[in-house]
Amino acid sequence: MARVLVIFAHPAFERSRVNRALVAAARATEGVTVHDLYEAYPDYLIEVRDEQRLLESHDAVVLQHPFFWYSSPAIVKEWLDLVLTYRWAYGEDGTALRGKVLAQAISAGGPELAYKRGGLNHFSVRELLAPFEQTARLCGMGYAEAFTVHGAHHLDAAALVAESQRYQAWLGALRDGASPLWLPTP
C-alpha cells in the first residue's frame, strides 16, 4: 500500500463547505496524510527541508486546492518554487521524486460543461492543469487523472456527501496503485 500525501491549500478554508468535506474525507482515509499549507505556514515562510522530508516519506502527492483563476492559490506556487529544488527534485542528481505520483484534487465553481472546447472556459481541466503535469514530468513522476468537483458553490448536502465518498474512493485507488495515470511513472 502506497502512502499518499495531500498538500492542501485554501486561503479561506472556513468558508469552503466543499474543501472542508474533502479534507475530512481525506483524513478518514487509511494511508493518507493531510498537510495544510496555510495552517503550517501562515507567514509563507516554508521550511524547505521539512517539506522535502515529508515528500520523501510518501509515494503519491495530491495537490488539493480550489481552482483559482485556472490554477492554484499562491502558497501552492510558492511551495512548488521553493521545495522542488534543482539537484533534489530534478536536474543533475535530482531524483528524490522519481517514480512517485503527482495528482490534483480541485474544486471548481463552474459546471463540468464550462471546461471544454467551446465551453465558457474554452479549455478542459486537463489542459488547464498542464503546468502541473509538466512539473511531474520534469521530476520523473507519474501524473494521475485529477479529481474534480464541479459546481462547488451549488452542491446540496447529499451531493457533498457523494463527492466526499467519491474522493475517498479516488484517494484509495491512488494509494492502491489503481488510479489512471495520464503520465506513467518512468
TITI-837033 format. One line per field, with one value per atom (N, C-alpha, C, O): atom name; residue number from 1; residue in one letter; x, y, z. Coordinates in Angstrom, 2 decimals. Atoms other than C-alpha are relative to their C-alpha. Example, Ala and Ser with C-alpha at 12.3 -4.5 7.8 and 13.67 -1.06 7.14 Angstrom:
<pts>
atom	(N CA C O N CA C O)
seq	(1 1 1 1 2 2 2 2)
type	(a a a a s s s s)
c1	(0.89 12.30 0.90 1.94 -0.82 13.67 -0.77 -0.26)
c2	(-1.19 -4.50 1.20 1.18 -1.19 -1.06 1.09 2.20)
c3	(0.00 7.80 0.00 0.66 -0.06 7.14 0.73 0.90)
</pts>
This chain:
<pts>
atom	(N CA C O N CA C O N CA C O N CA C O N CA C O N CA C O N CA C O N CA C O N CA C O N CA C O N CA C O N CA C O N CA C O N CA C O N CA C O N CA C O N CA C O N CA C O N CA C O N CA C O N CA C O N CA C O N CA C O N CA C O N CA C O N CA C O N CA C O N CA C O N CA C O N CA C O N CA C O N CA C O N CA C O N CA C O N CA C O N CA C O N CA C O N CA C O N CA C O N CA C O N CA C O N CA C O N CA C O N CA C O N CA C O N CA C O N CA C O N CA C O N CA C O N CA C O N CA C O N CA C O N CA C O N CA C O N CA C O N CA C O N CA C O N CA C O N CA C O N CA C O N CA C O N CA C O N CA C O N CA C O N CA C O N CA C O N CA C O N CA C O N CA C O N CA C O N CA C O N CA C O N CA C O N CA C O N CA C O N CA C O N CA C O N CA C O N CA C O N CA C O N CA C O N CA C O N CA C O N CA C O N CA C O N CA C O N CA C O N CA C O N CA C O N CA C O N CA C O N CA C O N CA C O N CA C O N CA C O N CA C O N CA C O N CA C O N CA C O N CA C O N CA C O N CA C O N CA C O N CA C O N CA C O N CA C O N CA C O N CA C O N CA C O N CA C O N CA C O N CA C O N CA C O N CA C O N CA C O N CA C O N CA C O N CA C O N CA C O N CA C O N CA C O N CA C O N CA C O N CA C O N CA C O N CA C O N CA C O N CA C O N CA C O N CA C O N CA C O N CA C O N CA C O N CA C O N CA C O N CA C O N CA C O N CA C O N CA C O N CA C O N CA C O N CA C O N CA C O N CA C O N CA C O N CA C O N CA C O N CA C O N CA C O N CA C O N CA C O N CA C O N CA C O N CA C O N CA C O N CA C O N CA C O N CA C O N CA C O N CA C O N CA C O N CA C O N CA C O N CA C O N CA C O N CA C O N CA C O N CA C O N CA C O N CA C O N CA C O N CA C O N CA C O N CA C O N CA C O N CA C O N CA C O N CA C O N CA C O N CA C O N CA C O N CA C O N CA C O N CA C O N CA C O N CA C O)
seq	(1 1 1 1 2 2 2 2 3 3 3 3 4 4 4 4 5 5 5 5 6 6 6 6 7 7 7 7 8 8 8 8 9 9 9 9 10 10 10 10 11 11 11 11 12 12 12 12 13 13 13 13 14 14 14 14 15 15 15 15 16 16 16 16 17 17 17 17 18 18 18 18 19 19 19 19 20 20 20 20 21 21 21 21 22 22 22 22 23 23 23 23 24 24 24 24 25 25 25 25 26 26 26 26 27 27 27 27 28 28 28 28 29 29 29 29 30 30 30 30 31 31 31 31 32 32 32 32 33 33 33 33 34 34 34 34 35 35 35 35 36 36 36 36 37 37 37 37 38 38 38 38 39 39 39 39 40 40 40 40 41 41 41 41 42 42 42 42 43 43 43 43 44 44 44 44 45 45 45 45 46 46 46 46 47 47 47 47 48 48 48 48 49 49 49 49 50 50 50 50 51 51 51 51 52 52 52 52 53 53 53 53 54 54 54 54 55 55 55 55 56 56 56 56 57 57 57 57 58 58 58 58 59 59 59 59 60 60 60 60 61 61 61 61 62 62 62 62 63 63 63 63 64 64 64 64 65 65 65 65 66 66 66 66 67 67 67 67 68 68 68 68 69 69 69 69 70 70 70 70 71 71 71 71 72 72 72 72 73 73 73 73 74 74 74 74 75 75 75 75 76 76 76 76 77 77 77 77 78 78 78 78 79 79 79 79 80 80 80 80 81 81 81 81 82 82 82 82 83 83 83 83 84 84 84 84 85 85 85 85 86 86 86 86 87 87 87 87 88 88 88 88 89 89 89 89 90 90 90 90 91 91 91 91 92 92 92 92 93 93 93 93 94 94 94 94 95 95 95 95 96 96 96 96 97 97 97 97 98 98 98 98 99 99 99 99 100 100 100 100 101 101 101 101 102 102 102 102 103 103 103 103 104 104 104 104 105 105 105 105 106 106 106 106 107 107 107 107 108 108 108 108 109 109 109 109 110 110 110 110 111 111 111 111 112 112 112 112 113 113 113 113 114 114 114 114 115 115 115 115 116 116 116 116 117 117 117 117 118 118 118 118 119 119 119 119 120 120 120 120 121 121 121 121 122 122 122 122 123 123 123 123 124 124 124 124 125 125 125 125 126 126 126 126 127 127 127 127 128 128 128 128 129 129 129 129 130 130 130 130 131 131 131 131 132 132 132 132 133 133 133 133 134 134 134 134 135 135 135 135 136 136 136 136 137 137 137 137 138 138 138 138 139 139 139 139 140 140 140 140 141 141 141 141 142 142 142 142 143 143 143 143 144 144 144 144 145 145 145 145 146 146 146 146 147 147 147 147 148 148 148 148 149 149 149 149 150 150 150 150 151 151 151 151 152 152 152 152 153 153 153 153 154 154 154 154 155 155 155 155 156 156 156 156 157 157 157 157 158 158 158 158 159 159 159 159 160 160 160 160 161 161 161 161 162 162 162 162 163 163 163 163 164 164 164 164 165 165 165 165 166 166 166 166 167 167 167 167 168 168 168 168 169 169 169 169 170 170 170 170 171 171 171 171 172 172 172 172 173 173 173 173 174 174 174 174 175 175 175 175 176 176 176 176 177 177 177 177 178 178 178 178 179 179 179 179 180 180 180 180 181 181 181 181 182 182 182 182 183 183 183 183 184 184 184 184 185 185 185 185 186 186 186 186)
type	(m m m m a a a a r r r r v v v v l l l l v v v v i i i i f f f f a a a a h h h h p p p p a a a a f f f f e e e e r r r r s s s s r r r r v v v v n n n n r r r r a a a a l l l l v v v v a a a a a a a a a a a a r r r r a a a a t t t t e e e e g g g g v v v v t t t t v v v v h h h h d d d d l l l l y y y y e e e e a a a a y y y y p p p p d d d d y y y y l l l l i i i i e e e e v v v v r r r r d d d d e e e e q q q q r r r r l l l l l l l l e e e e s s s s h h h h d d d d a a a a v v v v v v v v l l l l q q q q h h h h p p p p f f f f f f f f w w w w y y y y s s s s s s s s p p p p a a a a i i i i v v v v k k k k e e e e w w w w l l l l d d d d l l l l v v v v l l l l t t t t y y y y r r r r w w w w a a a a y y y y g g g g e e e e d d d d g g g g t t t t a a a a l l l l r r r r g g g g k k k k v v v v l l l l a a a a q q q q a a a a i i i i s s s s a a a a g g g g g g g g p p p p e e e e l l l l a a a a y y y y k k k k r r r r g g g g g g g g l l l l n n n n h h h h f f f f s s s s v v v v r r r r e e e e l l l l l l l l a a a a p p p p f f f f e e e e q q q q t t t t a a a a r r r r l l l l c c c c g g g g m m m m g g g g y y y y a a a a e e e e a a a a f f f f t t t t v v v v h h h h g g g g a a a a h h h h h h h h l l l l d d d d a a a a a a a a a a a a l l l l v v v v a a a a e e e e s s s s q q q q r r r r y y y y q q q q a a a a w w w w l l l l g g g g a a a a l l l l r r r r d d d d g g g g a a a a s s s s p p p p l l l l w w w w l l l l p p p p t t t t p p p p)
c1	(0.85 0.00 0.89 1.77 -0.76 1.40 -0.49 -1.64 0.37 1.43 -0.29 0.51 0.45 -0.46 0.08 -0.40 -0.10 0.34 -0.90 -0.72 0.85 -2.37 0.55 0.52 -0.45 -0.85 -1.22 -1.62 1.25 -3.90 0.25 1.05 -0.11 -4.25 -1.33 -1.84 1.18 -7.29 0.11 0.09 -0.19 -6.87 -1.22 -1.10 1.22 -10.47 -0.70 -1.88 0.48 -10.91 -1.32 -2.21 1.20 -13.57 -1.27 -2.38 1.15 -15.83 -0.26 -1.21 0.12 -15.40 -0.65 0.02 0.69 -18.03 0.62 0.82 -0.51 -16.60 1.37 1.57 -1.34 -12.97 0.03 0.84 0.08 -13.88 -0.44 0.12 0.48 -15.79 1.07 1.25 -1.04 -12.98 1.18 1.72 -1.10 -10.29 -0.40 0.40 0.46 -12.38 0.02 0.41 -0.02 -12.76 1.43 1.69 -1.41 -9.01 0.57 1.27 -0.52 -8.21 -0.55 0.08 0.62 -10.55 0.42 -0.05 -0.42 -8.83 1.33 2.31 -1.21 -6.27 1.15 0.97 -1.18 -2.74 0.15 1.03 -0.03 -3.42 0.39 -0.16 -0.43 -1.65 -0.44 -0.21 0.40 -3.14 0.91 1.11 -0.90 -0.77 -0.54 -0.52 0.63 -2.44 1.07 1.63 -1.06 -0.03 -0.31 0.58 0.34 -1.92 0.07 0.42 -0.10 -2.09 1.46 1.85 -1.41 1.59 0.83 1.78 -0.81 2.85 -0.85 -0.94 0.82 0.55 0.83 0.29 -0.92 3.58 0.70 1.53 -0.60 4.54 1.48 2.15 -1.41 7.96 0.12 0.16 0.02 8.11 1.34 2.40 -1.20 10.58 0.30 -0.26 -0.25 12.01 0.42 -0.17 -0.49 13.90 -1.07 -1.16 1.10 10.91 -0.99 -1.46 0.92 8.68 0.59 -0.12 -0.66 11.21 -0.02 -0.25 0.06 11.38 -1.41 -1.58 1.38 7.59 -0.27 -0.90 0.15 7.63 0.75 0.23 -0.81 10.37 -0.67 -0.46 0.62 8.27 -1.36 -2.05 1.27 5.26 0.24 1.24 -0.12 4.69 -0.80 -0.46 0.86 1.99 -0.29 -0.44 0.24 1.38 -1.22 -1.27 1.21 -2.01 0.03 0.14 0.16 -2.23 -1.49 -2.13 1.43 -5.72 -0.22 0.34 0.23 -6.99 -1.18 -1.58 0.99 -9.70 0.70 1.89 -0.54 -9.20 -0.13 -1.02 0.02 -8.46 0.63 1.79 -0.51 -8.06 0.78 1.86 -0.54 -7.33 1.33 2.13 -1.24 -4.52 -0.25 -1.35 0.07 -3.82 0.13 0.53 -0.29 -3.73 1.51 2.31 -1.39 -0.47 0.97 2.11 -0.93 1.01 0.42 1.52 -0.39 0.98 1.14 2.11 -1.08 3.10 1.27 2.36 -1.15 5.40 0.64 1.86 -0.47 5.67 0.75 1.85 -0.67 6.50 1.34 2.35 -1.22 9.07 1.12 2.28 -1.02 10.87 0.39 1.56 -0.23 10.52 0.59 1.46 -0.48 11.12 1.27 1.26 -1.27 14.74 0.82 0.72 -0.97 17.34 0.96 1.34 -0.87 19.55 -0.68 -0.06 0.77 16.85 -1.19 -1.35 1.20 13.62 0.23 -0.47 -0.23 15.04 1.44 2.15 -1.33 18.20 1.08 0.80 -1.16 21.64 -0.16 -0.23 0.16 21.26 -1.32 -1.48 1.28 17.72 -1.02 -1.85 0.85 15.92 -0.89 -1.46 0.74 14.15 -1.45 -2.04 1.41 10.70 -0.24 -1.38 0.11 11.43 -0.78 -0.50 0.81 8.84 -1.22 -2.08 1.18 6.35 -1.10 -0.86 1.13 2.95 -0.46 -0.55 0.60 1.60 -1.42 -1.68 1.39 -2.13 -0.58 0.02 0.70 -4.55 -1.39 -2.02 1.39 -7.80 -0.48 -0.06 0.41 -9.58 -1.51 -2.28 1.41 -12.88 -0.15 0.61 0.24 -14.27 -1.43 -2.36 1.34 -17.22 -0.86 -2.08 0.75 -18.21 -0.42 0.20 0.45 -20.13 0.98 1.78 -0.90 -18.33 -0.06 0.97 0.15 -19.71 0.79 1.08 -0.76 -17.82 1.46 2.15 -1.41 -14.48 0.17 0.47 -0.20 -14.29 0.15 -0.20 -0.07 -13.58 -1.41 -2.35 1.31 -16.43 -0.79 -1.83 0.65 -17.39 0.42 1.27 -0.28 -17.26 1.50 2.00 -1.43 -13.63 0.93 2.15 -0.72 -12.53 0.99 1.44 -0.98 -10.21 -0.52 -1.33 0.33 -10.59 0.82 1.83 -0.76 -9.45 1.41 2.39 -1.32 -6.62 0.91 2.08 -0.81 -5.42 0.44 1.58 -0.33 -5.54 0.99 1.71 -0.95 -3.55 1.35 2.20 -1.23 -0.76 1.29 2.23 -1.25 1.88 0.31 1.48 -0.23 1.39 0.43 1.30 -0.41 1.63 1.46 2.21 -1.39 4.87 0.94 2.07 -0.80 6.17 0.26 1.39 -0.16 5.55 1.00 1.89 -0.90 7.29 1.45 2.34 -1.35 10.34 0.62 1.83 -0.49 10.62 0.02 0.35 -0.01 10.30 -1.14 -1.03 1.16 6.90 -1.08 -1.12 1.22 3.74 -0.98 -0.81 1.02 0.74 -1.36 -1.71 1.28 -2.66 -1.14 -1.07 1.21 -6.04 -0.51 -0.57 0.42 -7.33 -1.37 -2.23 1.31 -10.18 -0.56 0.08 0.58 -12.51 -1.43 -2.24 1.37 -15.62 -0.43 0.10 0.54 -17.56 -1.23 -1.90 1.19 -20.25 0.04 -0.99 -0.21 -18.82 -0.93 -1.30 0.84 -20.96 -1.46 -2.24 1.41 -24.20 -0.32 -1.43 0.24 -23.83 -0.88 -0.65 0.81 -26.54 0.68 1.72 -0.62 -25.81 0.21 1.25 -0.13 -26.45 1.11 1.87 -1.05 -24.19 1.37 2.35 -1.27 -21.47 0.46 1.64 -0.32 -21.62 0.47 1.46 -0.38 -21.45 1.39 2.18 -1.33 -18.42 1.08 2.18 -0.96 -16.67 0.28 1.43 -0.18 -17.24 0.78 1.63 -0.73 -16.03 1.48 2.35 -1.38 -12.88 0.73 1.88 -0.61 -12.20 0.32 1.39 -0.25 -12.54 1.16 1.99 -1.09 -10.23 1.34 2.33 -1.23 -7.62 0.39 1.57 -0.28 -7.93 0.59 1.51 -0.55 -7.32 1.42 2.28 -1.36 -4.28 0.94 2.05 -0.78 -3.00 0.30 1.39 -0.13 -3.56 0.59 0.69 -0.61 -1.98 -1.00 -0.62 1.04 -5.30 -0.53 -1.47 0.46 -5.69 0.55 1.73 -0.52 -5.46 1.06 0.88 -1.08 -2.22 -0.09 -0.19 -0.11 -2.16 1.43 1.69 -1.43 1.62 0.56 0.67 -0.49 3.02 1.31 2.10 -1.27 5.82 1.11 0.92 -1.13 9.24 0.50 1.43)
c2	(-1.18 0.00 1.24 1.37 -1.25 3.37 1.00 0.95 -1.08 6.33 1.24 1.63 -1.17 9.35 1.24 1.25 -1.29 12.92 1.00 1.25 -1.05 15.53 1.34 1.65 -1.37 19.01 0.88 1.09 -0.75 21.14 1.49 1.92 -1.46 24.88 0.65 0.49 -0.83 27.10 1.22 1.07 -1.19 30.71 0.39 1.20 -0.29 30.84 -1.31 -1.49 1.35 27.29 0.01 -0.80 -0.04 28.24 0.31 0.02 -0.33 29.45 -1.05 -0.91 0.98 26.39 -1.29 -2.14 1.24 23.72 -1.20 -2.25 1.11 21.56 -0.45 -1.63 0.41 21.62 -0.48 -1.35 0.54 21.13 -1.46 -2.30 1.39 17.98 -0.90 -2.03 0.81 16.77 -0.26 -1.36 0.19 17.32 -1.03 -1.89 0.99 15.39 -1.40 -2.35 1.31 12.56 -0.51 -1.69 0.40 12.54 -0.47 -1.48 0.37 12.46 -1.34 -2.02 1.27 9.48 -1.17 -2.29 1.04 7.52 -0.60 0.12 0.70 4.91 0.24 0.19 -0.18 5.59 1.40 1.64 -1.37 9.30 0.97 0.92 -1.07 12.21 1.32 1.56 -1.32 15.71 1.04 1.08 -1.07 18.68 1.32 1.57 -1.27 22.12 1.09 1.47 -1.00 24.72 1.32 1.90 -1.27 27.78 -0.14 0.82 0.23 26.25 -0.09 0.48 0.18 25.28 1.27 1.53 -1.16 28.50 1.25 1.73 -1.20 31.47 1.21 2.18 -1.08 33.69 -0.28 0.50 0.43 31.85 -0.36 -0.53 0.35 31.04 -1.52 -2.13 1.45 27.48 -0.61 -0.17 0.74 25.11 -1.06 -2.15 0.82 23.56 -1.41 -2.37 1.35 20.63 -0.84 -2.03 0.74 19.65 -0.49 -1.63 0.37 19.65 -1.10 -2.01 1.03 17.61 -1.35 -2.38 1.26 15.00 -0.59 -1.80 0.47 14.81 -0.65 -1.71 0.58 14.19 -1.32 -2.27 1.22 11.58 -1.18 -2.33 1.08 9.60 -0.44 -1.25 0.37 9.31 -0.43 -0.07 0.53 7.57 0.80 0.82 -0.80 9.82 1.32 1.39 -1.36 13.55 0.57 0.59 -0.62 15.20 1.47 1.81 -1.42 18.96 0.29 0.30 -0.26 19.74 1.48 2.06 -1.43 23.27 0.43 -0.31 -0.54 25.42 0.39 0.72 -0.31 26.09 1.51 1.96 -1.46 29.82 0.47 0.16 -0.57 31.60 -1.02 -0.75 1.09 28.28 -0.52 -1.07 0.45 27.49 -0.26 -0.65 0.28 27.16 1.29 2.32 -1.14 29.52 0.27 -0.62 -0.45 31.46 -0.85 -1.07 0.76 29.36 -1.31 -1.81 1.23 26.25 0.31 -0.45 -0.41 28.06 0.27 -0.14 -0.28 29.31 -1.32 -1.46 1.31 25.75 -0.73 -1.25 0.65 24.35 0.67 -0.01 -0.74 27.09 -0.28 -0.41 0.16 26.55 -1.45 -1.75 1.38 22.82 -0.87 -1.69 0.85 21.26 0.60 1.19 -0.65 22.33 -0.83 -2.05 0.60 21.64 -0.86 -0.48 1.01 18.66 -0.76 -1.63 0.82 17.37 -0.61 -1.83 0.49 17.12 -0.22 -1.03 0.09 17.49 0.44 0.91 -0.44 18.20 -0.99 -2.14 0.82 16.86 -0.62 0.10 0.77 14.16 0.27 -0.13 -0.32 15.40 -1.11 -1.03 1.18 12.08 -0.31 -1.40 0.29 12.38 -0.37 -1.11 0.26 12.24 -1.00 -1.34 0.93 9.85 -1.24 -1.87 1.19 7.08 0.24 -0.64 -0.33 8.81 0.51 0.67 -0.47 10.04 1.36 1.56 -1.29 13.60 0.01 -0.49 -0.12 14.29 1.31 1.95 -1.21 17.18 -0.37 -1.27 0.09 17.40 1.44 2.20 -1.40 20.59 0.16 -0.74 -0.38 22.28 1.20 2.17 -1.07 24.49 0.49 -0.31 -0.56 26.84 -0.29 -0.44 0.20 26.27 -1.44 -2.37 1.36 23.27 -0.69 -0.03 0.78 20.50 0.45 0.47 -0.43 21.73 1.28 1.55 -1.24 25.02 -0.29 0.57 0.35 23.17 -0.93 -2.12 0.76 22.04 0.99 2.16 -0.82 23.38 0.49 -0.29 -0.57 25.74 0.33 0.97 -0.33 25.98 1.38 2.02 -1.31 29.11 0.23 1.33 -0.13 28.44 -0.44 -0.36 0.31 27.24 -1.16 -1.62 1.07 24.53 -1.04 -0.73 1.04 21.23 0.21 0.92 -0.06 20.87 -0.53 0.04 0.58 18.67 1.00 1.13 -1.00 21.36 1.12 1.58 -1.08 23.99 -0.44 0.39 0.54 21.72 -0.38 -0.95 0.40 21.22 0.42 -0.37 -0.34 23.17 -0.96 -1.24 0.96 20.75 -1.35 -2.02 1.25 17.76 0.09 -0.87 -0.18 19.17 -0.01 -0.50 0.06 19.62 -1.45 -1.82 1.43 15.91 -0.62 -1.36 0.54 15.05 0.38 -0.47 -0.47 17.17 -0.71 -0.96 0.66 15.47 -1.52 -2.21 1.45 11.96 -0.70 -1.88 0.56 11.41 -0.39 0.12 0.24 9.86 1.12 1.81 -1.02 12.18 -0.66 -1.13 0.70 10.78 0.91 2.13 -0.71 11.77 0.81 0.30 -0.90 14.73 -0.37 -0.90 0.07 14.58 1.41 2.35 -1.33 17.47 0.02 -0.84 -0.27 18.73 1.25 2.33 -1.13 20.95 0.57 -0.12 -0.63 23.42 0.05 -0.12 0.09 23.60 0.89 0.54 -0.94 26.57 -0.42 0.14 0.36 24.80 -1.41 -1.91 1.37 21.38 0.02 0.79 0.14 20.40 -1.01 -1.58 0.88 18.28 -1.42 -2.02 1.36 14.97 -0.08 -1.05 -0.01 15.90 0.13 -0.45 -0.16 16.96 -1.32 -1.65 1.33 13.56 -0.91 -1.64 0.84 11.85 0.36 -0.53 -0.43 13.93 -0.42 -0.81 0.44 13.14 -1.50 -1.92 1.45 9.41 -0.28 -1.17 0.17 9.71 0.36 -0.29 -0.39 11.49 -1.10 -1.42 1.10 8.73 -1.17 -1.77 1.09 6.14 0.33 -0.53 -0.44 8.16 -0.06 -0.54 0.08 8.50 -1.45 -1.80 1.42 4.77 -0.62 -1.43 0.53 3.99 0.50 -0.26 -0.55 6.28 -0.74 -1.11 0.72 4.63 -1.44 -1.95 1.40 1.16 -0.20 -1.34 0.09 1.96 -0.28 -0.74 0.28 1.67 1.25 1.17 -1.24 5.32 0.13 -0.15 -0.17 6.04 1.08 2.17 -0.98 7.80 0.63 -0.06 -0.70 10.46 -0.10 -0.19 0.08 10.29 -1.14 -1.00 1.13 6.89 0.33 1.15 -0.18 6.74 -0.56 -1.55 0.47 6.34 -1.37 -1.89)
c3	(0.00 0.00 0.00 0.84 0.10 -1.04 1.06 1.49 -0.92 1.32 -0.84 -1.69 0.75 -0.02 0.87 2.01 -0.68 0.99 -0.71 -1.90 0.55 0.44 0.47 1.66 -0.27 0.24 -0.24 -1.39 0.09 0.98 0.14 0.97 -0.10 0.41 -0.37 -1.47 0.26 0.74 0.92 2.14 -0.84 1.92 0.82 1.74 -0.76 3.20 0.34 0.05 -0.30 4.44 0.76 0.47 -0.83 6.98 -0.82 -0.37 0.85 4.12 -1.09 -1.85 1.07 1.88 0.49 1.08 -0.39 2.51 -0.70 -0.09 0.80 -0.28 0.52 0.78 -0.43 0.83 1.44 1.78 -1.37 4.49 -0.05 0.66 0.13 3.48 -0.61 -0.16 0.65 1.20 0.94 0.97 -0.96 3.85 1.06 1.42 -0.98 6.38 -0.61 0.06 0.67 3.85 -0.16 0.04 0.16 3.18 1.34 1.40 -1.33 6.90 0.48 1.28 -0.40 7.29 -0.88 -0.69 0.94 4.51 0.45 0.64 -0.43 5.56 -0.98 -2.19 0.82 4.32 -0.58 -1.40 0.51 3.66 1.12 2.22 -0.90 5.39 -0.61 -1.80 0.47 5.10 0.61 1.83 -0.43 5.28 -0.51 -1.72 0.35 5.32 -0.04 0.99 0.17 3.92 0.71 1.33 -0.66 5.22 1.52 2.22 -1.43 8.68 0.44 1.46 -0.35 8.69 -0.23 0.50 0.39 7.07 -0.22 -1.35 0.17 7.73 -0.45 -0.99 0.40 7.12 -1.33 -1.78 1.27 3.88 0.12 -0.90 -0.18 5.38 0.06 1.13 0.16 4.10 0.40 -0.04 -0.43 5.76 -1.05 -1.02 1.18 2.61 0.37 -0.14 -0.30 4.12 0.68 0.42 -0.62 6.31 -1.05 -0.99 1.07 3.23 -0.88 -1.30 0.81 1.26 0.71 0.07 -0.77 4.03 -0.04 -0.15 0.07 4.01 -1.36 -1.42 1.34 0.25 -0.13 -0.72 0.08 0.59 0.69 0.31 -0.78 3.07 -0.57 0.05 0.62 0.72 -1.45 -2.06 1.36 -2.62 -1.02 -2.21 0.88 -4.06 0.69 1.91 -0.51 -3.67 -0.72 -1.95 0.55 -4.16 0.38 1.55 -0.26 -4.51 0.01 -1.05 -0.13 -3.19 0.25 1.18 -0.11 -3.69 -0.87 -1.78 0.92 -5.21 -1.30 -1.31 1.33 -8.91 -0.22 -0.95 0.09 -8.59 -1.29 -1.57 1.24 -11.91 -0.82 -1.33 0.82 -13.65 0.53 -0.23 -0.62 -11.25 1.48 1.88 -1.42 -7.54 0.81 0.27 -0.87 -4.56 0.02 -0.24 0.07 -4.30 0.82 0.39 -0.85 -1.49 -0.67 -0.39 0.71 -3.73 -0.96 -1.04 0.91 -6.31 0.79 0.38 -0.86 -3.54 0.48 0.48 -0.47 -2.20 -1.12 -0.90 1.13 -5.65 -0.30 -0.50 0.31 -6.30 0.99 0.60 -1.04 -3.01 0.27 0.48 -0.43 -2.31 -1.11 -0.84 1.10 -5.74 -0.59 -1.67 0.35 -5.97 -1.00 -1.09 0.92 -8.62 0.81 1.92 -0.63 -7.71 1.13 1.74 -0.93 -5.37 -0.75 -0.77 0.69 -7.42 -1.49 -2.10 1.45 -10.94 -0.28 0.60 0.41 -12.90 0.43 0.76 -0.34 -12.15 1.38 2.38 -1.24 -9.46 0.72 1.87 -0.63 -8.75 -0.20 -1.11 0.20 -8.32 1.21 1.27 -1.24 -4.93 -0.25 0.54 0.26 -6.52 -1.13 -1.44 1.13 -9.39 0.40 1.42 -0.24 -9.58 0.89 1.00 -0.80 -7.27 -0.94 -2.13 0.80 -8.48 0.54 1.75 -0.34 -8.53 -0.54 -1.63 0.43 -8.73 0.54 1.41 -0.43 -8.27 0.47 -0.09 -0.44 -6.35 0.09 0.95 0.08 -7.25 0.12 -0.23 -0.02 -6.62 -0.92 -0.83 0.96 -9.37 0.14 0.32 -0.11 -9.21 -1.20 -1.08 1.23 -12.81 -0.22 0.32 0.31 -14.13 -0.95 -1.62 0.84 -15.98 -1.47 -2.14 1.39 -19.33 -0.32 -1.49 0.22 -18.86 -0.34 -0.88 0.19 -19.07 -1.19 -1.04 1.24 -22.68 -1.15 -1.01 1.21 -26.15 -0.32 -0.39 0.28 -26.93 1.25 1.17 -1.26 -23.26 0.49 -0.13 -0.56 -21.14 0.24 0.00 -0.33 -20.12 -1.14 -0.99 1.24 -23.60 0.07 -0.98 -0.15 -22.23 0.99 1.86 -0.97 -20.42 1.27 1.26 -1.24 -16.83 -0.23 0.25 0.26 -18.06 -0.71 -0.35 0.70 -20.46 0.93 0.86 -0.92 -17.74 1.07 1.64 -0.99 -15.40 -0.62 0.07 0.70 -17.99 0.72 0.72 -0.71 -15.97 1.15 1.43 -1.08 -13.06 -0.56 0.00 0.66 -15.39 -0.44 -0.30 0.43 -16.80 1.20 1.10 -1.23 -13.24 0.37 0.71 -0.28 -12.65 -0.97 -0.56 1.04 -15.93 0.29 0.25 -0.27 -15.07 1.20 1.23 -1.21 -11.68 -0.10 0.87 0.18 -13.13 0.69 1.05 -0.68 -11.57 -1.00 -2.12 0.75 -12.91 0.32 1.32 -0.25 -13.16 -0.15 -1.23 -0.01 -12.21 -0.43 -0.32 0.38 -13.52 1.19 2.31 -1.07 -11.50 0.56 -0.14 -0.64 -9.02 -0.05 0.43 0.14 -9.78 0.50 0.14 -0.41 -8.04 -0.76 -0.54 0.77 -10.46 0.70 1.47 -0.58 -9.45 1.51 2.16 -1.45 -5.94 0.81 1.93 -0.75 -4.91 0.07 0.84 0.11 -5.75 0.50 0.29 -0.47 -4.11 1.24 2.17 -1.20 -1.65 0.92 0.56 -1.01 1.44 -0.54 -0.30 0.54 -0.35 -1.04 -1.07 1.02 -3.26 0.65 0.18 -0.72 -0.82 0.62 0.59 -0.55 0.89 -1.14 -0.98 1.15 -2.52 -0.50 -0.83 0.46 -3.56 1.00 0.59 -1.02 -0.26 -0.12 0.01 0.18 -0.80 -1.29 -1.32 1.27 -4.39 0.19 -0.38 -0.27 -3.12 0.78 0.47 -0.75 -0.60 -0.92 -0.81 0.94 -3.36 -0.93 -1.23 0.88 -5.63 0.73 0.18 -0.79 -2.86 0.24 0.18 -0.19 -2.16 -1.25 -1.16 1.26 -5.83 -0.21 -0.68 0.12 -5.83 0.96 0.58 -1.01 -2.64 -0.43 -0.19 0.38 -4.10 -1.40 -1.87 1.33 -7.47 -1.11 -2.18 0.99 -9.31 -0.69 -1.48 0.61 -10.34 -1.41 -1.64 1.37 -14.08 -0.05 0.49 0.14 -14.93 -1.37 -2.38 1.28 -17.61 -0.49 -1.69 0.31 -17.49 0.83 2.05 -0.80 -16.49 0.71 0.24 -0.70 -13.96 -0.85 -1.56 0.83 -15.59 0.41 -0.19)
</pts>
